[in-house]
Amino acid sequence: KNYEIALFRLIQEALQNAVTHAEATEIKVKIEIFESTVTLVIQDNGQGFDPKIIKDDSFGLIGMRERVEMINGTFKIDTQIGKGTKIFVNIPDITFEND
């Protein structure tokens, strides 16, 4: 499995969403790599959204969730209108290939 590309694409999509949709002025990305687990937290100070309402253009979020599930990870979004968005990703049992 190519975890590196999946993680890169996930971060790329989250940053694009924060800039384009949330109008965030600050975005924090935290990656913790342990022996066999990767934890990723992406937080912005944008406008947030109601997670109960799935818009027609929310394919980015759906794709992010699917990408994480394909590598056996968990994906959680914590957001409220006017409170920004925080994305949590945890990928257990990961192995990185050495170049």
Secondary structure, DSSP 8 states (H G I E B T S, - for coil): --HHHHHHHHHHHHHHHHHHTS--S-EEEEEEE-SS-EEEEEEE-S----TT---TTTHHHHHHHHHHHHTT-EEEEEE-TTS-EEEEEEE-S------
